[in-house]
Amino acid sequence: MSHTQLPDEYYKLLEELQAVDFVLVELTLYLDTHPNDMQALQQFNQYAAYSKQLRQTFEAKFGMLTQYGGSFADANWSWGTAPWPWQV
């Protein structure tokens, strides 16, 4: 698919995904220092679900994307507590 043949929906969905993933990065940084903020945890999970939905829609129409933020947070904000890949 060449650049000039991509439909407007491609760019719209991609821009929306980028915005949602940015929110997930910001919430991740916030939750790293405020792990007990239940409202932020709820927002993270809502945006993670929305990101997954948008990604599935995009991938069904235009092919696979790299995934970030597809996992839901637990009530203890346990992201980052497991060993990092270079630690195992």
Phi and psi in degrees as GROMACS dihedral restraints (atoms count N, CA, C in turn):
[ dihedral_restraints ]
;  ai    aj    ak    al  type     phi  dphi    fc
    3     4     5     6     1   -80.6    20    10
    4     5     6     7     1   162.1    20    10
    6     7     8     9     1   -57.3    20    10
    7     8     9    10     1   -40.2    20    10
    9    10    11    12     1   -73.3    20    10
   10    11    12    13     1   -14.3    20    10
   12    13    14    15     1   -95.9    20    10
   13    14    15    16     1    -3.2    20    10
   15    16    17    18     1   -73.2    20    10
   16    17    18    19     1   133.7    20    10
   18    19    20    21     1   -74.1    20    10
   19    20    21    22     1   160.1    20    10
   21    22    23    24     1   -57.1    20    10
   22    23    24    25     1   -33.7    20    10
   24    25    26    27     1   -59.5    20    10
   25    26    27    28     1   -34.6    20    10
   27    28    29    30     1   -56.4    20    10
   28    29    30    31     1   -51.2    20    10
   30    31    32    33     1   -69.4    20    10
   31    32    33    34     1   -36.7    20    10
   33    34    35    36     1   -63.8    20    10
   34    35    36    37     1   -48.9    20    10
   36    37    38    39     1   -65.0    20    10
   37    38    39    40     1   -40.6    20    10
   39    40    41    42     1   -64.6    20    10
   40    41    42    43     1   -41.8    20    10
   42    43    44    45     1   -64.7    20    10
   43    44    45    46     1   -40.6    20    10
   45    46    47    48     1   -65.1    20    10
   46    47    48    49     1   -41.2    20    10
   48    49    50    51     1   -61.4    20    10
   49    50    51    52     1   -43.1    20    10
   51    52    53    54     1   -62.2    20    10
   52    53    54    55     1   -40.5    20    10
   54    55    56    57     1   -65.5    20    10
   55    56    57    58     1   -44.6    20    10
   57    58    59    60     1   -65.2    20    10
   58    59    60    61     1   -42.2    20    10
   60    61    62    63     1   -65.2    20    10
   61    62    63    64     1   -33.2    20    10
   63    64    65    66     1   -63.3    20    10
   64    65    66    67     1   -43.5    20    10
   66    67    68    69     1   -59.9    20    10
   67    68    69    70     1   -41.7    20    10
   69    70    71    72     1   -64.0    20    10
   70    71    72    73     1   -39.0    20    10
   72    73    74    75     1   -64.3    20    10
   73    74    75    76     1   -45.9    20    10
   75    76    77    78     1   -63.0    20    10
   76    77    78    79     1   -42.5    20    10
   78    79    80    81     1   -65.4    20    10
   79    80    81    82     1   -35.7    20    10
   81    82    83    84     1   -60.8    20    10
   82    83    84    85     1   -47.8    20    10
   84    85    86    87     1   -62.5    20    10
   85    86    87    88     1   -42.5    20    10
   87    88    89    90     1   -63.3    20    10
   88    89    90    91     1   -46.7    20    10
   90    91    92    93     1   -67.9    20    10
   91    92    93    94     1   -23.5    20    10
   93    94    95    96     1   -62.3    20    10
   94    95    96    97     1   -28.7    20    10
   96    97    98    99     1  -108.3    20    10
   97    98    99   100     1    -9.3    20    10
   99   100   101   102     1  -134.9    20    10
  100   101   102   103     1    60.5    20    10
  102   103   104   105     1   -67.7    20    10
  103   104   105   106     1   -13.0    20    10
  105   106   107   108     1   -99.8    20    10
  106   107   108   109     1     7.9    20    10
  108   109   110   111     1   -80.3    20    10
  109   110   111   112     1    97.1    20    10
  111   112   113   114     1   -64.7    20    10
  112   113   114   115     1   -33.2    20    10
  114   115   116   117     1   -65.1    20    10
  115   116   117   118     1   -41.5    20    10
  117   118   119   120     1   -66.6    20    10
  118   119   120   121     1   -37.9    20    10
  120   121   122   123     1   -61.9    20    10
  121   122   123   124     1   -42.3    20    10
  123   124   125   126     1   -63.6    20    10
  124   125   126   127     1   -43.2    20    10
  126   127   128   129     1   -62.6    20    10
  127   128   129   130     1   -41.7    20    10
  129   130   131   132     1   -58.3    20    10
  130   131   132   133     1   -47.8    20    10
  132   133   134   135     1   -65.0    20    10
  133   134   135   136     1   -37.6    20    10
  135   136   137   138     1   -64.6    20    10
  136   137   138   139     1   -45.6    20    10
  138   139   140   141     1   -69.0    20    10
  139   140   141   142     1   -33.7    20    10
  141   142   143   144     1   -63.3    20    10
  142   143   144   145     1   -42.4    20    10
  144   145   146   147     1   -65.6    20    10
  145   146   147   148     1   -41.5    20    10
  147   148   149   150     1   -65.7    20    10
  148   149   150   151     1   -40.7    20    10
  150   151   152   153     1   -60.4    20    10
  151   152   153   154     1   -44.5    20    10
  153   154   155   156     1   -61.7    20    10
  154   155   156   157     1   -43.3    20    10
  156   157   158   159     1   -63.4    20    10
  157   158   159   160     1   -47.6    20    10
  159   160   161   162     1   -61.7    20    10
  160   161   162   163     1   -42.2    20    10
  162   163   164   165     1   -62.6    20    10
  163   164   165   166     1   -43.6    20    10
  165   166   167   168     1   -62.6    20    10
  166   167   168   169     1   -41.7    20    10
  168   169   170   171     1   -62.7    20    10
  169   170   171   172     1   -47.4    20    10
  171   172   173   174     1   -61.8    20    10
  172   173   174   175     1   -49.2    20    10
  174   175   176   177     1   -65.4    20    10
  175   176   177   178     1   -33.4    20    10
  177   178   179   180     1   -65.2    20    10
  178   179   180   181     1   -30.6    20    10
  180   181   182   183     1   -95.8    20    10
  181   182   183   184     1   -33.8    20    10
  183   184   185   186     1  -128.9    20    10
  184   185   186   187     1    -0.6    20    10
  186   187   188   189     1   104.7    20    10
  187   188   189   190     1   173.9    20    10
  189   190   191   192     1   -71.1    20    10
  190   191   192   193     1   151.9    20    10
  192   193   194   195     1  -126.1    20    10
  193   194   195   196     1   160.9    20    10
  195   196   197   198     1   -72.6    20    10
  196   197   198   199     1   138.1    20    10
  198   199   200   201     1  -103.7    20    10
  199   200   201   202     1   128.7    20    10
  201   202   203   204     1  -135.7    20    10
  202   203   204   205     1   135.9    20    10
  204   205   206   207     1    82.0    20    10
  205   206   207   208     1    20.0    20    10
  207   208   209   210     1   -85.0    20    10
  208   209   210   211     1    -7.5    20    10
  210   211   212   213     1   -97.6    20    10
  211   212   213   214     1   147.7    20    10
  213   214   215   216     1   -86.6    20    10
  214   215   216   217     1   147.1    20    10
  216   217   218   219     1   -83.8    20    10
  217   218   219   220     1   146.0    20    10
  219   220   221   222     1   -93.5    20    10
  220   221   222   223     1   175.6    20    10
  222   223   224   225     1   -67.9    20    10
  223   224   225   226     1   -13.2    20    10
  225   226   227   228     1  -101.2    20    10
  226   227   228   229     1     4.1    20    10
  228   229   230   231     1    44.2    20    10
  229   230   231   232     1    64.0    20    10
  231   232   233   234     1   -83.3    20    10
  232   233   234   235     1     1.2    20    10
  234   235   236   237     1   -59.0    20    10
  235   236   237   238     1   133.0    20    10
  237   238   239   240     1    87.0    20    10
  238   239   240   241     1    -0.9    20    10
  240   241   242   243     1   -90.6    20    10
  241   242   243   244     1   -19.9    20    10
  243   244   245   246     1   -78.9    20    10
  244   245   246   247     1   162.7    20    10
  246   247   248   249     1   -61.1    20    10
  247   248   249   250     1   143.8    20    10
  249   250   251   252     1   -74.5    20    10
  250   251   252   253     1   158.1    20    10
  252   253   254   255     1   -53.8    20    10
  253   254   255   256     1   -35.1    20    10
  255   256   257   258     1   -80.0    20    10
  256   257   258   259     1    -3.9    20    10
  258   259   260   261     1   -96.3    20    10
  259   260   261   262     1    -8.2    20    10
